[in-house]
Amino acid sequence: MKKVKLDLSDKKGFDQLIRRKNISFENVESDVRNILKEVKTRGISAVINYSKKYDGFSGSSANIKVSQDEIESATKNITQEIRAAIDIAYRNIKKFHEKQLPTNYETEITKGIVCGRKFTQIENVGLYIPGGTAPLPSTVVMLAIPAKLAGCDRIVLATPSKNNKIDDVILYAAAICGIDEIYKVGGAQAIAMLGYGTSLNDKVDKIFGPGNQYVTKAKMLISNDAEGCAIDMPAGPSEVLIIADKHANPRFIAADYLSQLEHGNDSQAILVTDSESLIAGVEREINSQLLNLNRLEYIKHSLEYSLLIKSDNMGDAIFFSNKYAPEHLIINTSKPHDIFSKVKNAGSVFLGGYTPESAGDYASGTNHSLPTSGFASSYSGLGVESFMKATTYQYITQDGIRSLSDTIITLAGAEGLDAHANAVKVRLSHD
């Protein structure tokens, strides 16, 4: 990790700090384009070939889809402790997301003119669950619960398998969410399978879920293909930004810092503080705590992209955070809500010394599928509305169109669209 002094007057240096140096699609774009093209033309055989090549898939088209027996066996195989933890997380996440259901509305604009907005579910959605370095049952419930609450008619899940088997915790999480269309493939080929469809599966209308650079690039390309489908949001490596003051416990800060870095070898953690002594304390704690962690190699690599930033004051720290637009923002200060009131850009915010980011990752209730790479400045995190779309409608009476006719005809004339004007005129002349 690198220690840096924040200088807002140094525009070039500031821009360097907020730039994600851990993200590059140049090395994967060509491969991803080839994978998408192959799956698009050759279908399931290409999906299987690439899964064997990259993920060690050992099955065939006959067993690429998870059977009901496999789902039932998974429920029996996991421990009661893990089952209870997933169940608690499920309840908390569902309770929070139930409040997000959007409301239809209708309003009378003027006499005889009624306009409304109606929300409906996206019919077919695909959920991608990464599995390259660790099984992620938490991501299953984070994606599946809002999809179910939205009322999606068909929910398809894809995740990498090892020895033609998906981890039992993934299958259990899917089972309690009511998902039974599950495929044992990952990577760009899984995204292509969901987005284009094959002889074994119909395409979906929108793909959700995080992934590595291959998965992310595949989602981006498929969303720009007229034959593809929509995606939830642009996403890259996971990241956390921590704003802290002299009152923060350096052990807590270091633990939050390291918990983010174990996601993968391209994750990023940043501490911004006006306390020199806190930086020193956090640095000591990081060097001490990381020695006892299992995913040490990932953490060491991610530390190369991570920063300890000294700011002159909290105002500068907030300014930096809003420009960086972090996926996760931890505010560990004496008055965190005061800082939070000034936050403009962040995927999800964690307030106070006893609110670790891992709480949101697993079980507090908020969703952990969030915009990364600065996209928190323009995208929201995943919610029920992400799985829905809105249709506007209007009902106009004969008196209503008469009262609006002059306006419509005048504007149509100004744009030179006489057929638009005529659509009103024919109604005015009709008894």
Contacts in CASP RR format, 6 or more apart in sequence:
PFRMAT RR
TARGET T0000
AUTHOR 0000-0000-0000
METHOD contacts of the structure
MODEL  1
MKKVKLDLSDKKGFDQLIRRKNISFENVESDVRNILKEVKTRGISAVINY
SKKYDGFSGSSANIKVSQDEIESATKNITQEIRAAIDIAYRNIKKFHEKQ
LPTNYETEITKGIVCGRKFTQIENVGLYIPGGTAPLPSTVVMLAIPAKLA
GCDRIVLATPSKNNKIDDVILYAAAICGIDEIYKVGGAQAIAMLGYGTSL
NDKVDKIFGPGNQYVTKAKMLISNDAEGCAIDMPAGPSEVLIIADKHANP
RFIAADYLSQLEHGNDSQAILVTDSESLIAGVEREINSQLLNLNRLEYIK
HSLEYSLLIKSDNMGDAIFFSNKYAPEHLIINTSKPHDIFSKVKNAGSVF
LGGYTPESAGDYASGTNHSLPTSGFASSYSGLGVESFMKATTYQYITQDG
IRSLSDTIITLAGAEGLDAHANAVKVRLSHD
1 269 0 8 1.000
1 283 0 8 1.000
1 286 0 8 1.000
1 303 0 8 1.000
1 304 0 8 1.000
1 306 0 8 1.000
1 307 0 8 1.000
1 308 0 8 1.000
2 306 0 8 1.000
2 307 0 8 1.000
2 308 0 8 1.000
3 279 0 8 1.000
3 283 0 8 1.000
3 307 0 8 1.000
3 308 0 8 1.000
3 309 0 8 1.000
3 310 0 8 1.000
4 17 0 8 1.000
4 307 0 8 1.000
4 308 0 8 1.000
4 309 0 8 1.000
4 310 0 8 1.000
5 309 0 8 1.000
5 310 0 8 1.000
6 14 0 8 1.000
6 17 0 8 1.000
6 272 0 8 1.000
6 309 0 8 1.000
6 310 0 8 1.000
6 311 0 8 1.000
6 312 0 8 1.000
6 316 0 8 1.000
6 317 0 8 1.000
6 320 0 8 1.000
7 13 0 8 1.000
7 14 0 8 1.000
8 14 0 8 1.000
8 316 0 8 1.000
8 319 0 8 1.000
14 320 0 8 1.000
14 323 0 8 1.000
17 307 0 8 1.000
17 309 0 8 1.000
17 320 0 8 1.000
17 324 0 8 1.000
18 320 0 8 1.000
18 323 0 8 1.000
18 324 0 8 1.000
20 237 0 8 1.000
20 239 0 8 1.000
20 268 0 8 1.000
20 373 0 8 1.000
20 374 0 8 1.000
21 305 0 8 1.000
22 237 0 8 1.000
22 266 0 8 1.000
22 267 0 8 1.000
22 268 0 8 1.000
22 302 0 8 1.000
22 305 0 8 1.000
23 213 0 8 1.000
23 236 0 8 1.000
23 237 0 8 1.000
23 266 0 8 1.000
23 373 0 8 1.000
24 213 0 8 1.000
25 213 0 8 1.000
25 216 0 8 1.000
25 217 0 8 1.000
27 213 0 8 1.000
28 213 0 8 1.000
28 214 0 8 1.000
28 217 0 8 1.000
29 217 0 8 1.000
31 188 0 8 1.000
31 214 0 8 1.000
32 188 0 8 1.000
32 214 0 8 1.000
32 217 0 8 1.000
32 218 0 8 1.000
32 221 0 8 1.000
33 221 0 8 1.000
35 46 0 8 1.000
35 50 0 8 1.000
35 188 0 8 1.000
35 189 0 8 1.000
35 192 0 8 1.000
35 214 0 8 1.000
35 218 0 8 1.000
36 188 0 8 1.000
36 191 0 8 1.000
36 192 0 8 1.000
36 196 0 8 1.000
36 218 0 8 1.000
36 221 0 8 1.000
36 222 0 8 1.000
36 225 0 8 1.000
38 46 0 8 1.000
38 49 0 8 1.000
38 50 0 8 1.000
39 46 0 8 1.000
39 47 0 8 1.000
39 50 0 8 1.000
39 189 0 8 1.000
39 192 0 8 1.000
39 193 0 8 1.000
39 196 0 8 1.000
39 198 0 8 1.000
40 192 0 8 1.000
40 196 0 8 1.000
40 227 0 8 1.000
43 193 0 8 1.000
43 196 0 8 1.000
43 197 0 8 1.000
43 198 0 8 1.000
43 199 0 8 1.000
44 61 0 8 1.000
44 64 0 8 1.000
44 193 0 8 1.000
44 198 0 8 1.000
44 199 0 8 1.000
44 200 0 8 1.000
45 61 0 8 1.000
46 189 0 8 1.000
46 192 0 8 1.000
47 64 0 8 1.000
47 185 0 8 1.000
47 189 0 8 1.000
47 190 0 8 1.000
47 192 0 8 1.000
47 193 0 8 1.000
47 198 0 8 1.000
48 57 0 8 1.000
48 59 0 8 1.000
48 60 0 8 1.000
48 61 0 8 1.000
48 64 0 8 1.000
48 185 0 8 1.000
50 187 0 8 1.000
50 188 0 8 1.000
50 189 0 8 1.000
51 57 0 8 1.000
51 160 0 8 1.000
51 184 0 8 1.000
51 185 0 8 1.000
51 186 0 8 1.000
51 187 0 8 1.000
51 189 0 8 1.000
51 190 0 8 1.000
52 58 0 8 1.000
54 187 0 8 1.000
54 189 0 8 1.000
55 132 0 8 1.000
55 160 0 8 1.000
55 161 0 8 1.000
55 162 0 8 1.000
55 185 0 8 1.000
55 186 0 8 1.000
55 187 0 8 1.000
56 162 0 8 1.000
57 64 0 8 1.000
57 160 0 8 1.000
57 161 0 8 1.000
57 164 0 8 1.000
57 184 0 8 1.000
57 185 0 8 1.000
58 163 0 8 1.000
58 164 0 8 1.000
59 164 0 8 1.000
59 184 0 8 1.000
61 200 0 8 1.000
63 164 0 8 1.000
63 184 0 8 1.000
64 183 0 8 1.000
64 184 0 8 1.000
64 185 0 8 1.000
64 200 0 8 1.000
65 181 0 8 1.000
65 182 0 8 1.000
65 183 0 8 1.000
65 184 0 8 1.000
65 200 0 8 1.000
65 201 0 8 1.000
66 166 0 8 1.000
66 171 0 8 1.000
66 180 0 8 1.000
66 182 0 8 1.000
66 183 0 8 1.000
66 184 0 8 1.000
68 180 0 8 1.000
70 165 0 8 1.000
70 166 0 8 1.000
70 171 0 8 1.000
71 171 0 8 1.000
71 174 0 8 1.000
71 175 0 8 1.000
71 180 0 8 1.000
71 182 0 8 1.000
73 168 0 8 1.000
74 166 0 8 1.000
74 168 0 8 1.000
74 169 0 8 1.000
74 170 0 8 1.000
74 171 0 8 1.000
74 172 0 8 1.000
74 175 0 8 1.000
75 83 0 8 1.000
75 168 0 8 1.000
75 171 0 8 1.000
75 172 0 8 1.000
75 175 0 8 1.000
77 168 0 8 1.000
78 168 0 8 1.000
78 169 0 8 1.000
78 172 0 8 1.000
82 169 0 8 1.000
82 172 0 8 1.000
83 172 0 8 1.000
85 363 0 8 1.000
86 137 0 8 1.000
86 141 0 8 1.000
86 169 0 8 1.000
86 172 0 8 1.000
86 173 0 8 1.000
86 176 0 8 1.000
87 176 0 8 1.000
88 363 0 8 1.000
89 138 0 8 1.000
89 141 0 8 1.000
89 362 0 8 1.000
89 363 0 8 1.000
89 365 0 8 1.000
90 141 0 8 1.000
90 145 0 8 1.000
90 173 0 8 1.000
90 176 0 8 1.000
90 177 0 8 1.000
92 363 0 8 1.000
92 364 0 8 1.000
92 365 0 8 1.000
93 141 0 8 1.000
93 142 0 8 1.000
93 145 0 8 1.000
93 363 0 8 1.000
93 365 0 8 1.000
93 366 0 8 1.000
93 367 0 8 1.000
94 145 0 8 1.000
94 149 0 8 1.000
95 365 0 8 1.000
96 364 0 8 1.000
96 365 0 8 1.000
96 366 0 8 1.000
97 145 0 8 1.000
97 146 0 8 1.000
97 149 0 8 1.000
97 365 0 8 1.000
97 367 0 8 1.000
97 383 0 8 1.000
97 384 0 8 1.000
98 149 0 8 1.000
100 146 0 8 1.000
100 149 0 8 1.000
100 383 0 8 1.000
100 384 0 8 1.000
100 385 0 8 1.000
101 149 0 8 1.000
101 150 0 8 1.000
101 384 0 8 1.000
102 119 0 8 1.000
102 384 0 8 1.000
102 385 0 8 1.000
102 388 0 8 1.000
102 390 0 8 1.000
103 119 0 8 1.000
104 116 0 8 1.000
104 117 0 8 1.000
104 118 0 8 1.000
104 119 0 8 1.000
105 116 0 8 1.000
105 117 0 8 1.000
106 114 0 8 1.000
106 115 0 8 1.000
106 116 0 8 1.000
106 117 0 8 1.000
107 114 0 8 1.000
107 115 0 8 1.000
107 116 0 8 1.000
108 114 0 8 1.000
109 115 0 8 1.000
110 400 0 8 1.000
110 403 0 8 1.000
110 404 0 8 1.000
111 399 0 8 1.000
111 400 0 8 1.000
111 403 0 8 1.000
112 396 0 8 1.000
112 397 0 8 1.000
112 399 0 8 1.000
112 400 0 8 1.000
112 403 0 8 1.000
113 394 0 8 1.000
113 395 0 8 1.000
113 396 0 8 1.000
113 397 0 8 1.000
113 400 0 8 1.000
113 403 0 8 1.000
113 404 0 8 1.000
114 394 0 8 1.000
114 395 0 8 1.000
114 396 0 8 1.000
115 392 0 8 1.000
115 393 0 8 1.000
115 394 0 8 1.000
116 392 0 8 1.000
116 393 0 8 1.000
116 394 0 8 1.000
117 390 0 8 1.000
117 391 0 8 1.000
117 392 0 8 1.000
117 393 0 8 1.000
118 390 0 8 1.000
118 391 0 8 1.000
118 392 0 8 1.000
118 393 0 8 1.000
119 385 0 8 1.000
119 388 0 8 1.000
119 389 0 8 1.000
119 390 0 8 1.000
119 391 0 8 1.000
120 388 0 8 1.000
120 389 0 8 1.000
120 390 0 8 1.000
120 391 0 8 1.000
121 150 0 8 1.000
121 151 0 8 1.000
121 152 0 8 1.000
121 153 0 8 1.000
121 387 0 8 1.000
121 388 0 8 1.000
122 150 0 8 1.000
122 152 0 8 1.000
122 205 0 8 1.000
122 206 0 8 1.000
122 387 0 8 1.000
122 388 0 8 1.000
122 389 0 8 1.000
123 152 0 8 1.000
123 153 0 8 1.000
123 154 0 8 1.000
123 205 0 8 1.000
124 152 0 8 1.000
124 153 0 8 1.000
124 154 0 8 1.000
124 156 0 8 1.000
124 202 0 8 1.000
124 203 0 8 1.000
124 204 0 8 1.000
124 205 0 8 1.000
124 206 0 8 1.000
125 147 0 8 1.000
125 152 0 8 1.000
125 154 0 8 1.000
125 155 0 8 1.000
125 156 0 8 1.000
125 204 0 8 1.000
125 205 0 8 1.000
125 206 0 8 1.000
125 207 0 8 1.000
125 208 0 8 1.000
125 387 0 8 1.000
126 155 0 8 1.000
126 156 0 8 1.000
126 157 0 8 1.000
126 158 0 8 1.000
126 194 0 8 1.000
126 204 0 8 1.000
126 206 0 8 1.000
126 207 0 8 1.000
126 208 0 8 1.000
127 140 0 8 1.000
127 143 0 8 1.000
127 144 0 8 1.000
127 147 0 8 1.000
127 155 0 8 1.000
127 156 0 8 1.000
127 157 0 8 1.000
127 158 0 8 1.000
127 179 0 8 1.000
127 207 0 8 1.000
127 208 0 8 1.000
127 209 0 8 1.000
128 157 0 8 1.000
128 158 0 8 1.000
128 159 0 8 1.000
128 186 0 8 1.000
128 190 0 8 1.000
128 191 0 8 1.000
128 194 0 8 1.000
128 207 0 8 1.000
128 208 0 8 1.000
128 209 0 8 1.000
128 210 0 8 1.000
128 211 0 8 1.000
128 215 0 8 1.000
129 136 0 8 1.000
129 139 0 8 1.000
129 140 0 8 1.000
129 143 0 8 1.000
129 157 0 8 1.000
129 158 0 8 1.000
129 159 0 8 1.000
129 170 0 8 1.000
129 209 0 8 1.000
130 136 0 8 1.000
130 139 0 8 1.000
130 159 0 8 1.000
130 160 0 8 1.000
130 210 0 8 1.000
130 211 0 8 1.000
130 212 0 8 1.000
130 215 0 8 1.000
131 159 0 8 1.000
131 160 0 8 1.000
131 167 0 8 1.000
131 186 0 8 1.000
132 160 0 8 1.000
132 212 0 8 1.000
133 264 0 8 1.000
133 295 0 8 1.000
133 298 0 8 1.000
135 167 0 8 1.000
135 169 0 8 1.000
135 170 0 8 1.000
136 170 0 8 1.000
137 169 0 8 1.000
137 170 0 8 1.000
137 172 0 8 1.000
137 173 0 8 1.000
138 173 0 8 1.000
138 361 0 8 1.000
138 362 0 8 1.000
138 363 0 8 1.000
138 368 0 8 1.000
139 209 0 8 1.000
139 210 0 8 1.000
139 368 0 8 1.000
139 369 0 8 1.000
140 157 0 8 1.000
140 170 0 8 1.000
140 173 0 8 1.000
140 174 0 8 1.000
140 177 0 8 1.000
140 179 0 8 1.000
141 173 0 8 1.000
141 176 0 8 1.000
141 177 0 8 1.000
142 367 0 8 1.000
142 368 0 8 1.000
142 369 0 8 1.000
142 382 0 8 1.000
143 208 0 8 1.000
143 209 0 8 1.000
143 369 0 8 1.000
143 382 0 8 1.000
144 155 0 8 1.000
144 157 0 8 1.000
144 173 0 8 1.000
144 174 0 8 1.000
144 177 0 8 1.000
144 178 0 8 1.000
144 179 0 8 1.000
145 177 0 8 1.000
146 367 0 8 1.000
146 382 0 8 1.000
146 383 0 8 1.000
146 384 0 8 1.000
146 386 0 8 1.000
146 387 0 8 1.000
147 155 0 8 1.000
147 208 0 8 1.000
147 387 0 8 1.000
148 155 0 8 1.000
148 177 0 8 1.000
148 178 0 8 1.000
149 384 0 8 1.000
149 387 0 8 1.000
150 384 0 8 1.000
150 385 0 8 1.000
150 386 0 8 1.000
150 387 0 8 1.000
150 388 0 8 1.000
151 387 0 8 1.000
152 387 0 8 1.000
154 181 0 8 1.000
154 202 0 8 1.000
154 204 0 8 1.000
155 178 0 8 1.000
155 179 0 8 1.000
155 181 0 8 1.000
156 179 0 8 1.000
156 181 0 8 1.000
156 182 0 8 1.000
156 183 0 8 1.000
156 194 0 8 1.000
156 201 0 8 1.000
156 204 0 8 1.000
157 174 0 8 1.000
157 179 0 8 1.000
157 181 0 8 1.000
157 182 0 8 1.000
157 183 0 8 1.000
158 182 0 8 1.000
158 183 0 8 1.000
158 185 0 8 1.000
158 186 0 8 1.000
158 190 0 8 1.000
158 191 0 8 1.000
158 193 0 8 1.000
158 194 0 8 1.000
159 166 0 8 1.000
159 170 0 8 1.000
159 182 0 8 1.000
159 183 0 8 1.000
159 184 0 8 1.000
159 185 0 8 1.000
159 186 0 8 1.000
159 190 0 8 1.000
160 184 0 8 1.000
160 185 0 8 1.000
160 186 0 8 1.000
160 187 0 8 1.000
160 190 0 8 1.000
161 184 0 8 1.000
161 185 0 8 1.000
164 184 0 8 1.000
165 184 0 8 1.000
166 182 0 8 1.000
166 184 0 8 1.000
171 182 0 8 1.000
174 180 0 8 1.000
174 182 0 8 1.000
181 201 0 8 1.000
183 190 0 8 1.000
183 193 0 8 1.000
183 201 0 8 1.000
185 193 0 8 1.000
186 215 0 8 1.000
187 211 0 8 1.000
187 212 0 8 1.000
187 214 0 8 1.000
187 215 0 8 1.000
187 218 0 8 1.000
188 214 0 8 1.000
188 215 0 8 1.000
188 217 0 8 1.000
188 218 0 8 1.000
190 215 0 8 1.000
191 207 0 8 1.000
191 215 0 8 1.000
191 218 0 8 1.000
191 219 0 8 1.000
191 222 0 8 1.000
192 218 0 8 1.000
192 222 0 8 1.000
193 201 0 8 1.000
194 201 0 8 1.000
194 203 0 8 1.000
194 204 0 8 1.000
194 207 0 8 1.000
194 229 0 8 1.000
195 203 0 8 1.000
195 204 0 8 1.000
195 207 0 8 1.000
195 222 0 8 1.000
195 228 0 8 1.000
195 229 0 8 1.000
196 203 0 8 1.000
196 222 0 8 1.000
196 227 0 8 1.000
196 228 0 8 1.000
197 203 0 8 1.000
203 228 0 8 1.000
203 229 0 8 1.000
204 229 0 8 1.000
205 229 0 8 1.000
205 230 0 8 1.000
206 229 0 8 1.000
206 230 0 8 1.000
206 231 0 8 1.000
206 232 0 8 1.000
206 387 0 8 1.000
207 219 0 8 1.000
207 222 0 8 1.000
207 229 0 8 1.000
207 230 0 8 1.000
207 231 0 8 1.000
207 232 0 8 1.000
208 231 0 8 1.000
208 232 0 8 1.000
208 369 0 8 1.000
208 382 0 8 1.000
208 386 0 8 1.000
208 387 0 8 1.000
209 232 0 8 1.000
209 235 0 8 1.000
209 369 0 8 1.000
210 216 0 8 1.000
210 235 0 8 1.000
210 236 0 8 1.000
210 238 0 8 1.000
210 369 0 8 1.000
211 235 0 8 1.000
211 236 0 8 1.000
213 236 0 8 1.000
213 266 0 8 1.000
216 234 0 8 1.000
216 235 0 8 1.000
216 236 0 8 1.000
219 231 0 8 1.000
219 234 0 8 1.000
219 235 0 8 1.000
220 231 0 8 1.000
220 234 0 8 1.000
222 228 0 8 1.000
222 229 0 8 1.000
222 231 0 8 1.000
223 229 0 8 1.000
223 230 0 8 1.000
223 231 0 8 1.000
232 369 0 8 1.000
232 382 0 8 1.000
232 386 0 8 1.000
233 371 0 8 1.000
233 375 0 8 1.000
233 379 0 8 1.000
233 381 0 8 1.000
233 382 0 8 1.000
234 371 0 8 1.000
234 372 0 8 1.000
234 373 0 8 1.000
234 375 0 8 1.000
234 379 0 8 1.000
235 371 0 8 1.000
235 372 0 8 1.000
235 373 0 8 1.000
235 375 0 8 1.000
236 372 0 8 1.000
236 373 0 8 1.000
237 263 0 8 1.000
237 264 0 8 1.000
237 266 0 8 1.000
237 267 0 8 1.000
237 268 0 8 1.000
237 372 0 8 1.000
237 373 0 8 1.000
238 260 0 8 1.000
238 263 0 8 1.000
238 264 0 8 1.000
238 267 0 8 1.000
238 268 0 8 1.000
238 327 0 8 1.000
238 328 0 8 1.000
238 372 0 8 1.000
239 260 0 8 1.000
239 267 0 8 1.000
239 268 0 8 1.000
239 269 0 8 1.000
239 270 0 8 1.000
239 326 0 8 1.000
239 327 0 8 1.000
239 328 0 8 1.000
239 372 0 8 1.000
239 373 0 8 1.000
240 256 0 8 1.000
240 257 0 8 1.000
240 260 0 8 1.000
240 268 0 8 1.000
240 269 0 8 1.000
240 270 0 8 1.000
240 326 0 8 1.000
240 327 0 8 1.000
240 328 0 8 1.000
240 329 0 8 1.000
240 330 0 8 1.000
240 357 0 8 1.000
241 269 0 8 1.000
241 270 0 8 1.000
241 271 0 8 1.000
241 272 0 8 1.000
241 321 0 8 1.000
241 324 0 8 1.000
241 326 0 8 1.000
241 328 0 8 1.000
241 329 0 8 1.000
241 330 0 8 1.000
241 346 0 8 1.000
242 253 0 8 1.000
242 256 0 8 1.000
242 257 0 8 1.000
242 269 0 8 1.000
242 270 0 8 1.000
242 271 0 8 1.000
242 272 0 8 1.000
242 329 0 8 1.000
242 330 0 8 1.000
242 331 0 8 1.000
242 332 0 8 1.000
243 272 0 8 1.000
243 273 0 8 1.000
243 314 0 8 1.000
243 317 0 8 1.000
243 318 0 8 1.000
243 321 0 8 1.000
243 329 0 8 1.000
243 330 0 8 1.000
243 331 0 8 1.000
243 332 0 8 1.000
243 333 0 8 1.000
243 339 0 8 1.000
244 253 0 8 1.000
244 271 0 8 1.000
244 272 0 8 1.000
244 273 0 8 1.000
244 275 0 8 1.000
244 278 0 8 1.000
244 330 0 8 1.000
244 331 0 8 1.000
244 332 0 8 1.000
244 333 0 8 1.000
245 273 0 8 1.000
245 274 0 8 1.000
245 275 0 8 1.000
245 278 0 8 1.000
245 314 0 8 1.000
245 332 0 8 1.000
245 333 0 8 1.000
245 334 0 8 1.000
246 273 0 8 1.000
246 274 0 8 1.000
246 275 0 8 1.000
246 277 0 8 1.000
246 278 0 8 1.000
247 333 0 8 1.000
247 334 0 8 1.000
248 273 0 8 1.000
248 275 0 8 1.000
248 278 0 8 1.000
248 332 0 8 1.000
248 333 0 8 1.000
248 353 0 8 1.000
249 332 0 8 1.000
249 353 0 8 1.000
250 278 0 8 1.000
250 281 0 8 1.000
250 282 0 8 1.000
250 284 0 8 1.000
250 285 0 8 1.000
251 285 0 8 1.000
251 289 0 8 1.000
252 332 0 8 1.000
252 353 0 8 1.000
252 356 0 8 1.000
253 271 0 8 1.000
253 278 0 8 1.000
253 282 0 8 1.000
253 285 0 8 1.000
253 332 0 8 1.000
254 281 0 8 1.000
254 282 0 8 1.000
254 285 0 8 1.000
254 286 0 8 1.000
254 288 0 8 1.000
254 289 0 8 1.000
255 285 0 8 1.000
255 289 0 8 1.000
255 356 0 8 1.000
256 269 0 8 1.000
256 330 0 8 1.000
256 332 0 8 1.000
256 356 0 8 1.000
256 357 0 8 1.000
257 269 0 8 1.000
257 271 0 8 1.000
257 282 0 8 1.000
257 286 0 8 1.000
257 306 0 8 1.000
258 269 0 8 1.000
258 286 0 8 1.000
258 289 0 8 1.000
258 290 0 8 1.000
258 293 0 8 1.000
258 299 0 8 1.000
259 356 0 8 1.000
259 357 0 8 1.000
259 358 0 8 1.000
260 267 0 8 1.000
260 268 0 8 1.000
260 269 0 8 1.000
260 328 0 8 1.000
260 357 0 8 1.000
261 267 0 8 1.000
261 268 0 8 1.000
261 269 0 8 1.000
261 298 0 8 1.000
261 299 0 8 1.000
261 302 0 8 1.000
261 303 0 8 1.000
261 306 0 8 1.000
262 293 0 8 1.000
262 294 0 8 1.000
262 295 0 8 1.000
262 298 0 8 1.000
262 299 0 8 1.000
262 302 0 8 1.000
263 298 0 8 1.000
263 302 0 8 1.000
264 295 0 8 1.000
264 298 0 8 1.000
264 301 0 8 1.000
264 302 0 8 1.000
265 297 0 8 1.000
265 298 0 8 1.000
265 301 0 8 1.000
265 302 0 8 1.000
266 301 0 8 1.000
266 302 0 8 1.000
266 305 0 8 1.000
267 298 0 8 1.000
267 302 0 8 1.000
267 305 0 8 1.000
268 302 0 8 1.000
268 305 0 8 1.000
268 306 0 8 1.000
268 307 0 8 1.000
269 302 0 8 1.000
269 306 0 8 1.000
269 307 0 8 1.000
270 306 0 8 1.000
270 307 0 8 1.000
270 308 0 8 1.000
270 309 0 8 1.000
270 324 0 8 1.000
270 326 0 8 1.000
271 279 0 8 1.000
271 282 0 8 1.000
271 307 0 8 1.000
271 308 0 8 1.000
271 309 0 8 1.000
272 309 0 8 1.000
272 311 0 8 1.000
272 317 0 8 1.000
272 320 0 8 1.000
272 321 0 8 1.000
273 279 0 8 1.000
273 309 0 8 1.000
273 310 0 8 1.000
273 311 0 8 1.000
273 317 0 8 1.000
274 310 0 8 1.000
274 311 0 8 1.000
274 312 0 8 1.000
274 313 0 8 1.000
274 314 0 8 1.000
274 316 0 8 1.000
274 317 0 8 1.000
276 310 0 8 1.000
279 308 0 8 1.000
279 310 0 8 1.000
282 308 0 8 1.000
283 308 0 8 1.000
290 296 0 8 1.000
290 299 0 8 1.000
290 300 0 8 1.000
293 299 0 8 1.000
309 317 0 8 1.000
309 320 0 8 1.000
311 317 0 8 1.000
311 320 0 8 1.000
314 333 0 8 1.000
314 339 0 8 1.000
315 342 0 8 1.000
318 339 0 8 1.000
318 342 0 8 1.000
318 343 0 8 1.000
321 329 0 8 1.000
321 343 0 8 1.000
321 345 0 8 1.000
321 346 0 8 1.000
322 342 0 8 1.000
322 343 0 8 1.000
322 344 0 8 1.000
322 345 0 8 1.000
323 345 0 8 1.000
324 345 0 8 1.000
324 374 0 8 1.000
325 345 0 8 1.000
325 346 0 8 1.000
325 347 0 8 1.000
325 371 0 8 1.000
325 374 0 8 1.000
325 375 0 8 1.000
325 376 0 8 1.000
325 377 0 8 1.000
326 345 0 8 1.000
326 346 0 8 1.000
326 347 0 8 1.000
326 374 0 8 1.000
326 376 0 8 1.000
327 346 0 8 1.000
327 347 0 8 1.000
327 348 0 8 1.000
327 370 0 8 1.000
327 371 0 8 1.000
327 372 0 8 1.000
327 374 0 8 1.000
327 376 0 8 1.000
328 346 0 8 1.000
328 347 0 8 1.000
328 348 0 8 1.000
328 350 0 8 1.000
328 357 0 8 1.000
328 370 0 8 1.000
329 343 0 8 1.000
329 346 0 8 1.000
329 347 0 8 1.000
329 348 0 8 1.000
329 349 0 8 1.000
329 350 0 8 1.000
330 349 0 8 1.000
330 350 0 8 1.000
330 352 0 8 1.000
330 355 0 8 1.000
330 356 0 8 1.000
330 357 0 8 1.000
331 339 0 8 1.000
331 340 0 8 1.000
331 343 0 8 1.000
331 349 0 8 1.000
331 350 0 8 1.000
331 351 0 8 1.000
331 352 0 8 1.000
332 352 0 8 1.000
332 353 0 8 1.000
333 339 0 8 1.000
333 352 0 8 1.000
336 351 0 8 1.000
336 352 0 8 1.000
336 353 0 8 1.000
337 351 0 8 1.000
340 349 0 8 1.000
340 351 0 8 1.000
343 349 0 8 1.000
344 377 0 8 1.000
345 374 0 8 1.000
345 376 0 8 1.000
345 377 0 8 1.000
346 376 0 8 1.000
347 370 0 8 1.000
347 371 0 8 1.000
347 376 0 8 1.000
347 380 0 8 1.000
347 381 0 8 1.000
348 360 0 8 1.000
348 366 0 8 1.000
348 367 0 8 1.000
348 368 0 8 1.000
348 370 0 8 1.000
348 381 0 8 1.000
350 356 0 8 1.000
350 357 0 8 1.000
350 359 0 8 1.000
350 360 0 8 1.000
360 366 0 8 1.000
360 368 0 8 1.000
361 368 0 8 1.000
362 368 0 8 1.000
367 381 0 8 1.000
367 382 0 8 1.000
367 383 0 8 1.000
369 381 0 8 1.000
369 382 0 8 1.000
370 376 0 8 1.000
370 381 0 8 1.000
370 382 0 8 1.000
371 378 0 8 1.000
371 379 0 8 1.000
371 380 0 8 1.000
371 381 0 8 1.000
380 386 0 8 1.000
396 404 0 8 1.000
398 427 0 8 1.000
401 424 0 8 1.000
401 427 0 8 1.000
401 428 0 8 1.000
402 428 0 8 1.000
405 424 0 8 1.000
405 425 0 8 1.000
405 428 0 8 1.000
408 420 0 8 1.000
408 421 0 8 1.000
408 424 0 8 1.000
409 421 0 8 1.000
409 424 0 8 1.000
409 425 0 8 1.000
412 418 0 8 1.000
412 420 0 8 1.000
412 421 0 8 1.000
412 424 0 8 1.000
413 420 0 8 1.000
413 421 0 8 1.000
END
